[in-house]
């Protein structure tokens, strides 16, 4: 004789089927079909591994091979993005030398050249472009042109976007893309977070994710706005804890 709740469960199945799309839509990655995933050994690790994924009819599939990336010199900390706020673990602050952890939209690509081979919106940087990392600035966490906003408005910024012109040929911002951390520009919660080139292999950053030029070019050539690409950075233990609830792919070996 079947247990009494079996018939009730059968009556609930249509309702559960209706609720399933809403549950999926509630995950931080619900409409993304491209993910750039970085995992680290721990909160304090200044380096990690990057694996790209694309969503297919068979689920998430790895795109290309994983590779090493450099992170903030002090590791990572929870940032402000598309994921629910997390109370356990370090919290990203301006100047802490940590890369923001969580799920983030990928913003515009940028670089030194007039154009690049990418389907992403692209902004060529000028000698007068700065990203504002001064918390009390009205332009905090925005890239602005000093020719437009005035030289006084960018006073104190340590982020000229043409590093090659301001720092003896520095190549780090030659190609990159914006990681949309702290999109509401909450003062002091961290600013100017990018994926960019590393100056030397493995050299840590102030909070960005850095990689070799060939890997950056391949990512920029693959990313597509229609795929709603997202950037995910998590310590491995946090990734495994949150993977199913957030709809993340199993880590590629």
C-alpha positions in Angstrom: 0.0 0.0 0.0 1.5 3.3 -1.0 2.2 6.0 1.7 -0.6 8.5 2.0 1.6 11.5 1.0 2.4 10.1 -2.4 -0.9 11.2 -3.9 -0.4 14.7 -2.4 3.0 14.8 -3.9 1.7 14.0 -7.3 -0.8 16.8 -7.0 2.0 19.2 -6.2 4.1 18.3 -9.2 2.4 20.7 -11.6 2.8 23.5 -9.1 6.5 22.7 -8.6 7.0 22.7 -12.3 5.5 26.2 -12.4 7.7 27.4 -9.6 10.9 25.9 -11.1 11.5 28.8 -13.6 11.1 31.4 -10.9 13.6 29.5 -8.7 16.0 29.4 -11.6 15.5 33.1 -12.3 16.3 33.9 -8.7 19.9 32.6 -9.0 22.7 35.2 -9.7 23.5 33.6 -13.1 19.9 32.9 -14.4 20.2 34.5 -17.9 23.9 34.1 -18.5 25.2 31.7 -21.1 28.8 32.6 -20.7 30.8 32.5 -17.4 34.3 33.5 -16.6 35.0 31.6 -13.4 38.0 32.2 -11.1 38.6 30.0 -8.1 41.3 30.3 -5.4 42.7 28.0 -2.7 41.6 30.4 0.1 40.5 33.9 1.0 44.2 35.0 1.3 45.5 33.5 -1.9 46.9 36.1 -4.3 46.5 33.8 -7.3 43.9 31.5 -8.8 42.7 29.5 -11.9 40.4 30.9 -14.5 38.0 28.6 -16.5 35.5 29.9 -19.0 32.1 28.1 -19.4 29.3 28.3 -21.9 25.8 27.0 -21.3 24.6 24.5 -23.9 21.6 22.2 -24.3 23.6 19.7 -22.3 24.3 22.1 -19.5 27.5 24.0 -18.7 30.5 23.1 -20.7 34.1 24.2 -20.3 35.3 26.6 -23.0 39.0 26.2 -23.6 41.6 25.2 -21.0 42.0 26.7 -17.5 44.9 29.0 -16.9 46.6 30.9 -14.0 45.6 34.4 -13.1 47.0 36.9 -10.5 44.7 38.5 -7.9 44.9 41.1 -5.2 48.1 40.9 -3.2 46.0 40.1 0.0 43.7 37.6 -1.7 39.9 38.2 -2.0 36.9 39.4 -0.1 33.1 39.5 -0.6 32.2 42.3 -3.0 29.0 43.9 -4.1 27.5 42.3 -7.2 24.6 40.2 -8.4 24.9 37.7 -5.6 23.1 37.9 -2.2 25.2 39.6 0.5 27.3 37.2 2.5 28.1 37.8 6.2 30.8 35.1 6.6 34.3 36.0 5.3 36.2 39.2 4.6 34.3 42.2 3.1 35.8 44.2 0.3 37.0 47.7 1.2 38.8 50.4 -0.7 42.6 49.9 -0.6 42.5 46.5 1.1 44.5 44.8 -1.7 41.8 42.1 -2.2 39.9 41.1 -5.3 36.1 41.2 -4.9 34.5 37.7 -4.6 31.0 36.9 -5.9 29.1 37.1 -9.1 29.5 40.3 -11.3 28.3 41.6 -14.6 31.0 42.1 -17.2 31.1 45.7 -18.4 32.8 47.3 -21.4 36.2 46.3 -22.7 38.9 48.9 -22.8 42.4 49.4 -24.1 45.0 51.5 -25.7 44.2 50.7 -29.3 41.4 52.5 -31.3 39.6 49.1 -31.7 40.1 45.4 -30.8 38.8 42.1 -32.0 35.8 41.7 -29.7 32.0 41.7 -29.8 32.0 43.5 -26.4 31.4 47.3 -26.3 34.8 48.8 -26.4 36.2 52.1 -25.1 39.6 53.3 -26.3 41.4 55.0 -23.4 42.8 58.5 -23.7 45.7 60.1 -21.8 43.1 62.1 -19.9 41.0 59.1 -18.8 41.0 58.2 -15.1 39.1 55.7 -13.0 38.1 57.4 -9.7 39.2 55.6 -6.6 38.7 58.5 -4.2 35.7 57.5 -2.0 34.3 61.0 -1.5 34.4 61.9 -5.2 31.1 62.2 -7.0 32.7 60.2 -9.8 33.8 57.3 -7.4 34.1 54.0 -9.3 33.6 55.6 -12.7 36.0 56.1 -15.6 35.9 59.7 -16.5 37.8 62.0 -19.0 39.6 64.9 -17.3 39.0 66.9 -20.4 35.3 66.6 -19.8 35.0 66.7 -16.0 38.0 69.0 -15.3 41.4 68.3 -13.9 40.3 69.2 -10.4 37.7 66.4 -10.5 40.3 63.7 -11.0 42.7 65.0 -8.4 43.9 62.2 -6.2 43.1 59.3 -8.5 45.8 56.7 -8.7 44.2 55.0 -11.7 45.1 56.7 -15.0 43.8 54.4 -17.7 46.7 55.0 -20.1 49.3 53.5 -17.8 51.7 53.3 -20.8 51.7 57.1 -21.0 51.8 57.7 -17.2 54.1 54.9 -16.1 56.9 54.3 -18.6 55.1 52.0 -21.1 53.2 50.0 -18.5 51.2 47.4 -20.5 48.6 46.4 -17.9 45.6 48.3 -19.3 46.5 47.6 -22.9 43.5 45.3 -23.0 41.0 44.5 -20.4 37.4 44.6 -19.3 35.4 46.1 -16.4 34.2 43.8 -13.6 31.1 45.6 -12.4 31.8 45.4 -8.7 30.0 48.0 -6.4 27.7 49.2 -9.2 26.0 51.7 -6.9 29.4 53.2 -6.0 29.0 52.8 -2.3 31.8 55.0 -0.9 34.7 53.0 0.5 33.5 49.6 -0.7 36.0 49.3 -3.5 36.4 50.7 -7.0 38.0 50.3 -10.4 38.0 46.5 -10.6 39.1 45.2 -13.9 40.4 42.1 -15.7 43.7 43.2 -17.3 47.1 42.1 -18.4 49.8 41.3 -15.9 53.0 43.3 -16.0 55.1 40.3 -15.0 53.8 36.7 -14.9 52.1 36.0 -11.6 52.5 39.6 -10.3 49.7 40.3 -7.8 47.4 43.3 -8.2 45.7 45.9 -6.0 42.4 44.0 -6.4 42.0 43.2 -10.1 42.4 39.9 -12.0 45.5 39.8 -14.2 46.6 37.4 -16.9 48.9 37.0 -19.9 48.0 38.8 -23.2 47.1 35.7 -25.2 44.5 34.6 -22.7 43.0 38.1 -22.5 42.8 38.3 -26.3 41.0 34.9 -26.4 38.5 35.9 -23.7 37.7 39.2 -25.5 37.3 37.4 -28.8 34.9 34.9 -27.2 32.7 37.2 -24.9 29.4 38.3 -26.5 26.9 40.8 -25.0 24.0 38.6 -26.1 25.2 35.8 -23.8 25.0 38.1 -20.7 28.5 37.1 -19.6 29.3 37.1 -15.9 32.4 37.1 -13.9 32.6 34.7 -10.9 35.4 34.7 -8.3 35.2 32.5 -5.2 37.5 30.5 -3.0 37.1 26.8 -3.8 35.3 26.0 -0.5 32.8 28.8 -1.0 32.3 27.8 -4.6 31.4 24.2 -3.6 29.1 25.5 -0.8 27.2 27.8 -3.2 27.4 26.0 -6.5 24.1 24.3 -6.6 22.1 27.1 -5.1 23.6 29.6 -7.5 23.4 27.4 -10.5 27.2 27.4 -11.1 28.9 24.7 -13.2 30.8 21.9 -11.6 34.5 22.8 -11.6 36.3 21.5 -14.6 39.2 19.2 -13.6 
